[in-house]
Amino acid sequence: MNLFNPEIKLEKQLQAQIYNALEGDVVNYILSHAGDTQNDIFLKSWKEGGSMKVTPDVMKDFYDLCMGVKRRLAFNEPVDFFIAGSPEVNANAISAFKEGNPHIVTIYSGLYNLMTQDELRYVVGHELGHLINKDGKLGRLLGFVYPNPAQMPMALAFKVRIHDQLQELVADRYGYLACGNLEACVTSVFKLSSGLDLPKLGVSIDALMERNDKSLEFFLHEGGISDDTHPVNPIRVQALKLFACARSDKELEDGMNELIQVLLKSGGNPMDPPMSIFLATAGIIAGSIDGQLTKAEYESIIANLSASHLFPSGFVENIHNEDIDKLFTESVNALIKMDGNIRPALLQYMIEIVLSDHDIHEKEVAFIYDIGQKLGLGMEDISRIFGGAIQRYFSPSLSSLA
């Protein structure tokens, strides 16, 4: 059994970035002195009163299995294990908020009754992996700052989605380390997603792996996307195979990088690549017309790219090293070829960049009209788009009013 580090670099990088952006240390300090919330009390009451706690005198065999997984993963923090009566094939882990309190891992009876011993070890290891990786700590922080997830900025939501999927792949690695049986990990993944008793249906591991390889091709080479909180099964299974069977750190990293590219896709829209180049090049060009790209203009470019790029500043820096005018022209031509009605939206973006520094220079006005005409728009259309943008986005700088 290979002993690769179960961490994924990009997951750790995103975890730290999200935590710091939300002022995690400050918010957690405040929450730690606020006492138990009603949700904390409800969860504890539900577990203690409505579930079966796994103890040495109650469900000794499963208790021993859970303790064995804890020892194998060298996780020494206290954990209370529960079986909850539910037909749902699922499990979850809840991090203790106060130091010294036990974490909670809940296995639903629907899952418990479906899994073999090794599959249960995988599931318990997966949930402990979330605790080891401190995923609950970040989730609680996000839930507090954004009780309504719909209010989360798109840039943050994109990073959170990618992080959520990567943390599942990390937890899967802990699940594999817990049971050491790749086949059990794979059958667990398919049982979790289907709710089916695979052996009862005569489904073989070979057939599952063959089906998975075919499905993987769709996601790697035919535009398939994985944009839920959990990666799709072909990605999860392939990531487990790599972790279990790779012969070197490089082989593991290269294979994972290919899978991560699937997670980064927010859709199969062929306009996404040229649109990203347009957002960067058009922003740089429009922002620099008056002599310099201001901080406000740069941040506006980054904000527009953040919905589709994990690290937009790096993308813009790379663009700076290329022929910006050439890339701009190529991206505009490609976008118009795909959708001739996109011209007004392209011009409006450039106007937004110009207005973002709360100042409108004559050079910028001349530039907007020139670009608008090159896009095939008439003076009246350009003026209407420009005027509408001023009404929506322009606000004079405070220094101009001093």
MIGUVO-725290 format. One line per field, with one value per residue (C-alpha): residue number from 1; x, y, z; residue in one letter. Coordinates in pm, whole numbers, plus 50000, padded with zeros to 5 digits. Layout:
<recs>
k	[NUM ...]
u	[X ...]
v	[Y ...]
w	[Z ...]
r	[A ...]
</recs>
This chain:
<recs>
k	[1 2 3 4 5 6 7 8 9 10 11 12 13 14 15 16 17 18 19 20 21 22 23 24 25 26 27 28 29 30 31 32 33 34 35 36 37 38 39 40 41 42 43 44 45 46 47 48 49 50 51 52 53 54 55 56 57 58 59 60 61 62 63 64 65 66 67 68 69 70 71 72 73 74 75 76 77 78 79 80 81 82 83 84 85 86 87 88 89 90 91 92 93 94 95 96 97 98 99 100 101 102 103 104 105 106 107 108 109 110 111 112 113 114 115 116 117 118 119 120 121 122 123 124 125 126 127 128 129 130 131 132 133 134 135 136 137 138 139 140 141 142 143 144 145 146 147 148 149 150 151 152 153 154 155 156 157 158 159 160 161 162 163 164 165 166 167 168 169 170 171 172 173 174 175 176 177 178 179 180 181 182 183 184 185 186 187 188 189 190 191 192 193 194 195 196 197 198 199 200 201 202 203 204 205 206 207 208 209 210 211 212 213 214 215 216 217 218 219 220 221 222 223 224 225 226 227 228 229 230 231 232 233 234 235 236 237 238 239 240 241 242 243 244 245 246 247 248 249 250 251 252 253 254 255 256 257 258 259 260 261 262 263 264 265 266 267 268 269 270 271 272 273 274 275 276 277 278 279 280 281 282 283 284 285 286 287 288 289 290 291 292 293 294 295 296 297 298 299 300 301 302 303 304 305 306 307 308 309 310 311 312 313 314 315 316 317 318 319 320 321 322 323 324 325 326 327 328 329 330 331 332 333 334 335 336 337 338 339 340 341 342 343 344 345 346 347 348 349 350 351 352 353 354 355 356 357 358 359 360 361 362 363 364 365 366 367 368 369 370 371 372 373 374 375 376 377 378 379 380 381 382 383 384 385 386 387 388 389 390 391 392 393 394 395 396 397 398 399 400 401 402]
u	[50000 50144 50186 50144 50058 49676 49679 49611 49811 49538 49284 49513 49581 49211 49127 49378 49270 48899 48964 49183 48945 48666 48889 48862 49071 48868 48527 48616 48741 48407 48208 48414 48300 47936 47834 47640 47401 47049 47173 47450 47199 46955 47223 47346 46989 46905 47214 47182 46805 46722 47022 47206 47544 47814 47982 48175 47862 47631 47741 48084 48193 48126 48279 48597 48594 48567 48843 49061 49016 49100 49423 49514 49474 49655 49365 49367 49094 48771 48494 48142 47999 47625 47391 47089 46773 46733 46702 46939 47274 47488 47719 47852 48102 48049 48356 48356 48349 48498 48839 48814 48455 48408 48354 48049 48040 47697 47636 47284 47130 47061 47435 47532 47305 47441 47817 48071 48324 48594 48342 48244 48613 48635 48327 48443 48792 48640 48444 48743 48940 48709 48785 49160 49150 48944 48677 48403 48585 48579 48221 48103 48279 48115 47776 47808 47926 47680 47373 47214 47464 47292 47440 47796 47994 48043 48421 48405 48132 48351 48645 48420 48276 48620 48738 48431 48505 48876 48809 48598 48892 49117 48864 48849 49224 49182 48909 49153 49420 49163 49076 49367 49130 49080 48795 48605 48655 48519 48216 48145 48140 47892 47675 47666 47551 47308 47180 47201 47326 47573 47663 47292 47251 47553 47758 48132 48415 48562 48238 48229 48586 48531 48214 48398 48682 48433 48251 48581 48656 48343 48456 48819 48776 48412 48316 48159 48141 48145 47993 47819 47953 48092 48295 48121 48191 48436 48656 48634 48713 49003 49145 49131 49302 49580 49633 49639 49836 50059 50427 50560 50461 50492 50260 50006 50033 50012 49706 49536 49606 49419 49120 49126 49090 48747 48648 48754 48508 48196 48020 48075 48039 48295 48284 48452 48819 48799 48579 48846 49110 48878 48804 49177 49300 49004 49033 49404 49360 49059 49211 49542 49404 49434 49798 49785 49585 49453 49397 49020 49038 49263 49029 48735 48915 48996 48636 48505 48754 48702 48380 48574 48938 49070 49369 49270 49565 49804 49601 49624 49998 50048 49844 50073 50364 50186 50093 49785 49652 49675 49504 49233 49158 49156 48925 48679 48669 48614 48332 48153 48183 48009 47746 47705 47470 47743 47888 47697 47797 48165 48153 47967 48238 48504 48293 48260 48640 48674 48418 48556 48811 48533 48685 48615 48896 48856 49094 48869 48558 48731 48856 48508 48355 48643 48614 48236 48261 48519 48271 48020 47802 47662 47711 47357 47399 47734 47589 47294 47519 47761 47483 47314 47644 47703 47358 47421 47788 47933 47987 48219 48526 48519 48835 48649 48393 48642]
v	[50000 50337 50597 50925 51240 51257 51637 51809 52131 52326 52231 52361 52678 52747 52659 52915 53181 53147 53135 53448 53636 53580 53693 53345 53407 53713 53558 53233 53428 53608 53287 53100 53348 53356 53022 52742 52849 52710 52500 52351 52261 52118 51898 51764 51700 51521 51301 51214 51175 51047 50836 50534 50623 50369 50259 49950 49814 49905 49788 49673 49538 49865 50059 49853 49916 50293 50295 50088 50343 50627 50452 50375 50742 50851 51079 51129 51390 51269 51157 51037 50797 50763 50550 50749 50578 50683 50495 50751 50604 50873 50977 51306 51459 51764 51934 52023 52398 52415 52263 51940 51865 51551 51569 51385 51128 50999 50691 50654 50310 50290 50307 50083 49802 49820 49820 49547 49583 49723 49958 50083 50142 50350 50554 50612 50701 50943 51123 51134 51271 51571 51626 51583 51828 52076 52103 52158 52458 52630 52522 52666 52994 53018 52932 53208 53482 53376 53218 53266 53112 53295 53620 53493 53687 53490 53502 53344 53097 52968 52909 52745 52508 52396 52363 52157 51907 51888 51832 51530 51386 51443 51269 50979 50939 50906 50651 50447 50472 50353 50030 49972 49807 49994 49769 49841 50215 50193 49983 50224 50520 50345 50225 50579 50722 50446 50307 49960 49632 49563 49199 49116 49247 49050 49361 49285 49523 49466 49581 49888 49984 49931 50144 50410 50429 50486 50756 50921 50975 51190 51416 51438 51480 51540 51842 51675 51896 51831 52131 51993 51986 51635 51533 51299 50928 50891 51161 51020 50666 50770 50989 50690 50468 50722 50754 50377 50277 50566 50473 50818 51157 51298 51035 51110 51487 51475 51250 51469 51786 51635 51556 51899 52062 51896 52040 52388 52387 52580 52473 52348 52689 52722 53101 53077 53068 53365 53552 53518 53654 53938 54032 54053 54223 54461 54558 54631 54829 55030 55100 55216 55466 55759 55677 55421 55123 55231 55000 55035 54944 54646 54522 54552 54326 54076 54078 53991 53706 53568 53390 53153 53165 53051 53283 53567 53790 53525 53497 53875 53874 53607 53813 54111 53908 53842 54058 54216 54391 54070 53863 54127 54128 53747 53712 53974 53808 53466 53590 53776 53472 53262 53524 53835 53989 54008 54339 54569 54353 54368 54747 54780 54584 54821 55121 54972 54950 55312 55426 55218 55484 55747 55964 56001 56138 56272 56002 55737 55879 55889 55534 55401 55554 55424 55070 55078 55164 54889 54649 54756 54974 55310 55641 55631 55275 55360 55671 55481 55209 55469 55680 55380 55268 55614 55603 55258 55262 55612 55789 56094 56056 56223 56416 56590 56714 56834]
w	[50000 49895 50166 49981 50173 50169 50138 49803 49761 49583 49852 50127 49931 49880 50240 50369 50118 50200 50576 50568 50339 50592 50883 51028 51338 51436 51368 51547 51849 51867 51822 52081 52346 52236 52390 52221 51947 51921 51631 51849 52119 51864 51705 52035 52154 51830 51846 52215 52208 51863 51760 51898 52042 51956 52282 52399 52570 52281 51933 52053 51713 51533 51822 51784 51408 51461 51721 51491 51212 51453 51553 51193 51101 51420 51511 51886 51934 52101 51866 51945 51689 51632 51422 51308 51189 50827 50497 50341 50239 50394 50678 50809 51048 51268 51412 51780 51814 52160 52225 52423 52322 52111 51738 51607 51328 51228 51015 50882 50926 50552 50491 50783 50663 50308 50369 50433 50714 50485 50324 50670 50746 50429 50525 50884 50756 50505 50778 51013 50718 50713 51083 51037 50745 50953 50685 50943 51086 50747 50680 51010 50935 50592 50739 50999 50763 50491 50654 50312 50064 49777 49913 49874 49608 49287 49320 49667 49568 49284 49516 49777 49517 49403 49762 49857 49581 49659 50030 49934 49739 50041 50267 50017 50057 50433 50367 50160 50428 50683 50501 50261 50014 49686 49574 49896 49842 49488 49580 49867 49628 49398 49686 49827 49494 49395 49725 49570 49715 49434 49517 49545 49189 49069 48988 48974 49061 48714 48550 48776 48691 48319 48328 48526 48272 47991 48187 48275 47906 47877 48160 48050 47675 47583 47791 48093 48403 48778 48952 49262 49619 49557 49251 49007 49055 48761 48914 49269 49160 48935 49213 49450 49191 49149 49524 49568 49258 49144 49139 49222 49356 49002 48855 49128 49084 48704 48718 48977 48778 48483 48707 48872 48529 48507 48846 48734 48445 48538 48220 47869 47707 47422 47470 47812 47696 47454 47703 47973 47736 47634 47998 48075 47757 47717 48082 48054 47732 47852 48192 48047 47792 48035 48107 48387 48507 48847 49143 49103 48734 48806 49080 48842 48594 48869 48995 48648 48608 48958 48867 48640 48755 49091 49070 48833 48924 48794 48473 48420 48491 48225 47977 48048 47911 47579 47281 47442 47130 46926 47195 47230 46858 46837 47137 47005 46662 46819 47043 46765 46539 46806 46885 46671 46929 47192 47064 47306 47606 47504 47478 47809 47990 47861 47966 48318 48343 48232 48493 48781 48886 48925 48653 48280 48060 47708 47582 47738 47572 47232 47287 47371 47057 46845 46984 46953 46586 46529 46689 46423 46647 46537 46721 46858 46991 47150 47312 47456 47598 47735 47887 48044 48198 48346 48506 48655 48747 48761 49088 49118 49336 49677 49590 49306 49559 49823]
r	[M N L F N P E I K L E K Q L Q A Q I Y N A L E G D V V N Y I L S H A G D T Q N D I F L K S W K E G G S M K V T P D V M K D F Y D L C M G V K R R L A F N E P V D F F I A G S P E V N A N A I S A F K E G N P H I V T I Y S G L Y N L M T Q D E L R Y V V G H E L G H L I N K D G K L G R L L G F V Y P N P A Q M P M A L A F K V R I H D Q L Q E L V A D R Y G Y L A C G N L E A C V T S V F K L S S G L D L P K L G V S I D A L M E R N D K S L E F F L H E G G I S D D T H P V N P I R V Q A L K L F A C A R S D K E L E D G M N E L I Q V L L K S G G N P M D P P M S I F L A T A G I I A G S I D G Q L T K A E Y E S I I A N L S A S H L F P S G F V E N I H N E D I D K L F T E S V N A L I K M D G N I R P A L L Q Y M I E I V L S D H D I H E K E V A F I Y D I G Q K L G L G M E D I S R I F G G A I Q R Y F S P S L S S L A]
</recs>
